[in-house]
Amino acid sequence: MIEYLWKAAFVFYSQTSTQAEAWESKRLQLILEGKSSSLAPGMRRSRTLPKLTPQERKPVDTYLC
């Protein structure tokens, strides 16, 4: 699961970005708190906002589909 979150984070942020780390950490914390049901809807919305191509958003789509 952690590997998937990192791959998804890198869809939205560069691999050297502290924002990617914060994004991943927030979602991992939600999972550990048992609140994972809120992750999928938020990630669906996030993947459409930056107008990513299907190939660019594939790491996010893999988990959601």
N, CA, C and O atoms as a printed pandas DataFrame, in Angstrom:
     atom_number atom_name residue_name chain_id  residue_number  x_coord  y_coord  z_coord
0              1         N          MET        A               1    0.819   -1.182    0.000
1              2        CA          MET        A               1    0.000    0.000    0.000
2              3         C          MET        A               1    0.870    1.255    0.000
3              4         O          MET        A               1    0.568    2.220   -0.702
4              5         N          ILE        A               2    1.929    1.245    0.772
5              6        CA          ILE        A               2    2.793    2.429    0.844
6              7         C          ILE        A               2    3.421    2.714   -0.515
7              8         O          ILE        A               2    3.527    3.868   -0.931
8              9         N          GLU        A               3    3.838    1.651   -1.202
9             10        CA          GLU        A               3    4.436    1.838   -2.528
10            11         C          GLU        A               3    3.431    2.472   -3.487
11            12         O          GLU        A               3    3.781    3.359   -4.266
12            13         N          TYR        A               4    2.186    2.015   -3.426
13            14        CA          TYR        A               4    1.145    2.601   -4.272
14            15         C          TYR        A               4    0.966    4.080   -3.952
15            16         O          TYR        A               4    0.854    4.901   -4.862
16            17         N          LEU        A               5    0.938    4.424   -2.679
17            18        CA          LEU        A               5    0.754    5.827   -2.301
18            19         C          LEU        A               5    1.888    6.693   -2.844
19            20         O          LEU        A               5    1.654    7.808   -3.311
20            21         N          TRP        A               6    3.117    6.179   -2.781
21            22        CA          TRP        A               6    4.243    6.952   -3.325
22            23         C          TRP        A               6    4.096    7.145   -4.830
23            24         O          TRP        A               6    4.322    8.241   -5.343
24            25         N          LYS        A               7    3.719    6.086   -5.536
25            26        CA          LYS        A               7    3.536    6.210   -6.990
26            27         C          LYS        A               7    2.447    7.232   -7.306
27            28         O          LYS        A               7    2.593    8.038   -8.225
28            29         N          ALA        A               8    1.374    7.195   -6.554
29            30        CA          ALA        A               8    0.295    8.158   -6.760
30            31         C          ALA        A               8    0.763    9.576   -6.423
31            32         O          ALA        A               8    0.415   10.522   -7.130
32            33         N          ALA        A               9    1.533    9.731   -5.369
33            34        CA          ALA        A               9    2.042   11.059   -4.992
34            35         C          ALA        A               9    2.880   11.654   -6.118
35            36         O          ALA        A               9    2.825   12.856   -6.375
36            37         N          PHE        A              10    3.656   10.803   -6.785
37            38        CA          PHE        A              10    4.517   11.289   -7.857
38            39         C          PHE        A              10    3.751   11.636   -9.128
39            40         O          PHE        A              10    4.314   12.232  -10.046
40            41         N          VAL        A              11    2.481   11.272   -9.189
41            42        CA          VAL        A              11    1.626   11.725  -10.294
42            43         C          VAL        A              11    1.362   13.219  -10.133
43            44         O          VAL        A              11    1.326   13.963  -11.113
44            45         N          PHE        A              12    1.181   13.642   -8.900
45            46        CA          PHE        A              12    0.803   15.023   -8.615
46            47         C          PHE        A              12    1.987   15.940   -8.310
47            48         O          PHE        A              12    1.905   17.152   -8.511
48            49         N          TYR        A              13    3.086   15.361   -7.824
49            50        CA          TYR        A              13    4.253   16.153   -7.414
50            51         C          TYR        A              13    5.537   15.491   -7.910
51            52         O          TYR        A              13    5.556   14.292   -8.190
52            53         N          SER        A              14    6.594   16.266   -8.015
53            54        CA          SER        A              14    7.877   15.707   -8.449
54            55         C          SER        A              14    8.441   14.803   -7.348
55            56         O          SER        A              14    8.082   14.925   -6.177
56            57         N          GLN        A              15    9.316   13.910   -7.747
57            58        CA          GLN        A              15    9.879   12.945   -6.797
58            59         C          GLN        A              15   10.762   13.593   -5.744
59            60         O          GLN        A              15   11.021   12.987   -4.704
60            61         N          THR        A              16   11.217   14.776   -5.981
61            62        CA          THR        A              16   12.060   15.456   -5.004
62            63         C          THR        A              16   11.276   16.479   -4.188
63            64         O          THR        A              16   11.856   17.220   -3.395
64            65         N          SER        A              17    9.993   16.520   -4.376
65            66        CA          SER        A              17    9.147   17.512   -3.719
66            67         C          SER        A              17    8.790   17.112   -2.290
67            68         O          SER        A              17    8.463   15.956   -2.022
68            69         N          THR        A              18    8.856   18.071   -1.387
69            70        CA          THR        A              18    8.380   17.819   -0.027
70            71         C          THR        A              18    6.861   17.721   -0.009
71            72         O          THR        A              18    6.282   17.159    0.920
72            73         N          GLN        A              19    6.223   18.263   -1.027
73            74        CA          GLN        A              19    4.769   18.158   -1.132
74            75         C          GLN        A              19    4.353   16.710   -1.367
75            76         O          GLN        A              19    3.323   16.274   -0.851
76            77         N          ALA        A              20    5.133   15.960   -2.137
77            78        CA          ALA        A              20    4.837   14.543   -2.372
78            79         C          ALA        A              20    4.903   13.776   -1.052
79            80         O          ALA        A              20    4.062   12.920   -0.780
80            81         N          GLU        A              21    5.897   14.087   -0.244
81            82        CA          GLU        A              21    6.034   13.432    1.054
82            83         C          GLU        A              21    4.850   13.756    1.958
83            84         O          GLU        A              21    4.319   12.870    2.628
84            85         N          ALA        A              22    4.442   14.999    1.979
85            86        CA          ALA        A              22    3.298   15.404    2.800
86            87         C          ALA        A              22    2.009   14.745    2.304
87            88         O          ALA        A              22    1.184   14.305    3.104
88            89         N          TRP        A              23    1.843   14.681    0.993
89            90        CA          TRP        A              23    0.653   14.063    0.392
90            91         C          TRP        A              23    0.574   12.591    0.791
91            92         O          TRP        A              23   -0.474   12.111    1.223
92            93         N          GLU        A              24    1.686   11.886    0.642
93            94        CA          GLU        A              24    1.723   10.459    0.973
94            95         C          GLU        A              24    1.502   10.247    2.464
95            96         O          GLU        A              24    0.744    9.360    2.856
96            97         N          SER        A              25    2.146   11.038    3.287
97            98        CA          SER        A              25    2.030   10.887    4.741
98            99         C          SER        A              25    0.600   11.087    5.226
99           100         O          SER        A              25    0.119   10.358    6.094
100          101         N          LYS        A              26   -0.062   12.069    4.666
101          102        CA          LYS        A              26   -1.452   12.347    5.063
102          103         C          LYS        A              26   -2.349   11.155    4.745
103          104         O          LYS        A              26   -3.172   10.758    5.569
104          105         N          ARG        A              27   -2.193   10.587    3.561
105          106        CA          ARG        A              27   -3.025    9.453    3.161
106          107         C          ARG        A              27   -2.677    8.187    3.928
107          108         O          ARG        A              27   -3.569    7.405    4.258
108          109         N          LEU        A              28   -1.411    7.973    4.216
109          110        CA          LEU        A              28   -1.011    6.827    5.023
110          111         C          LEU        A              28   -1.596    6.947    6.425
111          112         O          LEU        A              28   -2.052    5.954    6.991
112          113         N          GLN        A              29   -1.587    8.133    6.980
113          114        CA          GLN        A              29   -2.163    8.345    8.312
114          115         C          GLN        A              29   -3.647    8.018    8.318
115          116         O          GLN        A              29   -4.141    7.405    9.265
116          117         N          LEU        A              30   -4.364    8.417    7.275
117          118        CA          LEU        A              30   -5.789    8.097    7.185
118          119         C          LEU        A              30   -6.014    6.589    7.158
119          120         O          LEU        A              30   -6.939    6.083    7.793
120          121         N          ILE        A              31   -5.174    5.880    6.427
121          122        CA          ILE        A              31   -5.286    4.425    6.359
122          123         C          ILE        A              31   -5.047    3.817    7.741
123          124         O          ILE        A              31   -5.798    2.946    8.179
124          125         N          LEU        A              32   -4.016    4.274    8.413
125          126        CA          LEU        A              32   -3.687    3.738    9.738
126          127         C          LEU        A              32   -4.770    4.053   10.767
127          128         O          LEU        A              32   -4.937    3.311   11.735
128          129         N          GLU        A              33   -5.493    5.129   10.569
129          130        CA          GLU        A              33   -6.587    5.499   11.471
130          131         C          GLU        A              33   -7.903    4.822   11.098
131          132         O          GLU        A              33   -8.923    5.049   11.748
132          133         N          GLY        A              34   -7.885    3.990   10.055
133          134        CA          GLY        A              34   -9.091    3.288    9.642
134          135         C          GLY        A              34  -10.042    4.140    8.830
135          136         O          GLY        A              34  -11.231    3.832    8.750
136          137         N          LYS        A              35   -9.544    5.201    8.229
137          138        CA          LYS        A              35  -10.378    6.118    7.450
138          139         C          LYS        A              35  -10.091    6.023    5.949
139          140         O          LYS        A              35  -10.188    7.015    5.226
140          141         N          SER        A              36   -9.741    4.840    5.498
141          142        CA          SER        A              36   -9.347    4.687    4.101
142          143         C          SER        A              36  -10.496    4.880    3.122
143          144         O          SER        A              36  -10.255    5.134    1.942
144          145         N          SER        A              37  -11.730    4.766    3.578
145          146        CA          SER        A              37  -12.866    4.924    2.661
146          147         C          SER        A              37  -12.958    6.322    2.077
147          148         O          SER        A              37  -13.583    6.517    1.035
148          149         N          SER        A              38  -12.346    7.294    2.731
149          150        CA          SER        A              38  -12.367    8.659    2.203
150          151         C          SER        A              38  -11.264    8.915    1.180
151          152         O          SER        A              38  -11.270    9.948    0.511
152          153         N          LEU        A              39  -10.323    7.989    1.053
153          154        CA          LEU        A              39   -9.198    8.192    0.137
154          155         C          LEU        A              39   -9.596    8.128   -1.332
155          156         O          LEU        A              39   -9.243    9.017   -2.107
156          157         N          ALA        A              40  -10.321    7.096   -1.719
157          158        CA          ALA        A              40  -10.643    6.898   -3.130
158          159         C          ALA        A              40  -11.400    8.073   -3.730
159          160         O          ALA        A              40  -11.020    8.541   -4.803
160          161         N          PRO        A              41  -12.463    8.577   -3.085
161          162        CA          PRO        A              41  -13.162    9.724   -3.687
162          163         C          PRO        A              41  -12.252   10.947   -3.856
163          164         O          PRO        A              41  -12.314   11.636   -4.874
164          165         N          GLY        A              42  -11.427   11.204   -2.872
165          166        CA          GLY        A              42  -10.518   12.345   -2.959
166          167         C          GLY        A              42   -9.491   12.183   -4.058
167          168         O          GLY        A              42   -9.152   13.145   -4.747
168          169         N          MET        A              43   -8.996   10.968   -4.223
169          170        CA          MET        A              43   -8.010   10.723   -5.271
170          171         C          MET        A              43   -8.653   10.785   -6.650
171          172         O          MET        A              43   -8.019   11.220   -7.612
172          173         N          ARG        A              44   -9.906   10.356   -6.755
173          174        CA          ARG        A              44  -10.609   10.482   -8.044
174          175         C          ARG        A              44  -10.723   11.948   -8.439
175          176         O          ARG        A              44  -10.495   12.305   -9.594
176          177         N          ARG        A              45  -11.072   12.786   -7.488
177          178        CA          ARG        A              45  -11.179   14.222   -7.776
178          179         C          ARG        A              45   -9.810   14.805   -8.119
179          180         O          ARG        A              45   -9.688   15.594   -9.056
180          181         N          SER        A              46   -8.801   14.427   -7.376
181          182        CA          SER        A              46   -7.453   14.970   -7.589
182          183         C          SER        A              46   -6.892   14.634   -8.960
183          184         O          SER        A              46   -6.207   15.452   -9.573
184          185         N          ARG        A              47   -7.179   13.446   -9.437
185          186        CA          ARG        A              47   -6.592   13.046  -10.723
186          187         C          ARG        A              47   -7.203   13.810  -11.889
187          188         O          ARG        A              47   -6.576   13.908  -12.944
188          189         N          THR        A              48   -8.406   14.354  -11.733
189          190        CA          THR        A              48   -9.044   15.081  -12.831
190          191         C          THR        A              48   -8.724   16.567  -12.816
191          192         O          THR        A              48   -8.821   17.220  -13.855
192          193         N          LEU        A              49   -8.351   17.111  -11.685
193          194        CA          LEU        A              49   -8.103   18.546  -11.591
194          195         C          LEU        A              49   -6.946   19.046  -12.454
195          196         O          LEU        A              49   -7.115   20.040  -13.160
196          197         N          PRO        A              50   -5.779   18.401  -12.429
197          198        CA          PRO        A              50   -4.669   18.933  -13.228
198          199         C          PRO        A              50   -4.719   18.558  -14.709
199          200         O          PRO        A              50   -3.762   18.814  -15.439
200          201         N          LYS        A              51   -5.807   17.962  -15.157
201          202        CA          LYS        A              51   -5.954   17.581  -16.577
202          203         C          LYS        A              51   -4.835   16.645  -17.023
203          204         O          LYS        A              51   -4.190   16.868  -18.048
204          205         N          LEU        A              52   -4.623   15.609  -16.247
205          206        CA          LEU        A              52   -3.600   14.629  -16.574
206          207         C          LEU        A              52   -4.063   13.730  -17.708
207          208         O          LEU        A              52   -5.258   13.473  -17.855
208          209         N          THR        A              53   -3.127   13.258  -18.502
209          210        CA          THR        A              53   -3.445   12.296  -19.548
210          211         C          THR        A              53   -3.687   10.937  -18.884
211          212         O          THR        A              53   -3.265   10.719  -17.749
212          213         N          PRO        A              54   -4.362   10.028  -19.588
213          214        CA          PRO        A              54   -4.573    8.692  -19.016
214          215         C          PRO        A              54   -3.266    8.006  -18.615
215          216         O          PRO        A              54   -3.215    7.322  -17.593
216          217         N          GLN        A              55   -2.230    8.182  -19.396
217          218        CA          GLN        A              55   -0.938    7.568  -19.073
218          219         C          GLN        A              55   -0.330    8.191  -17.817
219          220         O          GLN        A              55    0.233    7.481  -16.983
220          221         N          GLU        A              56   -0.441    9.498  -17.679
221          222        CA          GLU        A              56    0.121   10.178  -16.509
222          223         C          GLU        A              56   -0.583    9.782  -15.219
223          224         O          GLU        A              56    0.048    9.686  -14.167
224          225         N          ARG        A              57   -1.875    9.556  -15.298
225          226        CA          ARG        A              57   -2.618    9.241  -14.077
226          227         C          ARG        A              57   -2.780    7.740  -13.829
227          228         O          ARG        A              57   -3.497    7.337  -12.913
228          229         N          LYS        A              58   -2.130    6.928  -14.624
229          230        CA          LYS        A              58   -2.237    5.473  -14.500
230          231         C          LYS        A              58   -1.930    4.966  -13.088
231          232         O          LYS        A              58   -2.653    4.096  -12.603
232          233         N          PRO        A              59   -0.895    5.467  -12.406
233          234        CA          PRO        A              59   -0.642    4.978  -11.041
234          235         C          PRO        A              59   -1.812    5.221  -10.089
235          236         O          PRO        A              59   -2.017    4.439   -9.161
236          237         N          VAL        A              60   -2.567    6.271  -10.297
237          238        CA          VAL        A              60   -3.733    6.553   -9.462
238          239         C          VAL        A              60   -4.892    5.652   -9.885
239          240         O          VAL        A              60   -5.576    5.078   -9.038
240          241         N          ASP        A              61   -5.110    5.528  -11.184
241          242        CA          ASP        A              61   -6.212    4.727  -11.699
242          243         C          ASP        A              61   -6.084    3.254  -11.350
243          244         O          ASP        A              61   -7.095    2.577  -11.168
244          245         N          THR        A              62   -4.871    2.749  -11.255
245          246        CA          THR        A              62   -4.645    1.340  -10.970
246          247         C          THR        A              62   -5.322    0.920   -9.674
247          248         O          THR        A              62   -5.911   -0.158   -9.600
248          249         N          TYR        A              63   -5.242    1.747   -8.673
249          250        CA          TYR        A              63   -5.828    1.428   -7.381
250          251         C          TYR        A              63   -7.333    1.669   -7.379
251          252         O          TYR        A              63   -8.077    0.916   -6.751
252          253         N          LEU        A              64   -7.782    2.686   -8.058
253          254        CA          LEU        A              64   -9.174    3.092   -7.984
254          255         C          LEU        A              64  -10.105    2.237   -8.822
255          256         O          LEU        A              64  -11.297    2.149   -8.526
256          257         N          CYS        A              65   -9.587    1.611   -9.856
257          258        CA          CYS        A              65  -10.454    0.842  -10.755
258          259         C          CYS        A              65  -10.643   -0.582  -10.304
259          260         O          CYS        A              65  -11.347   -1.349  -10.960
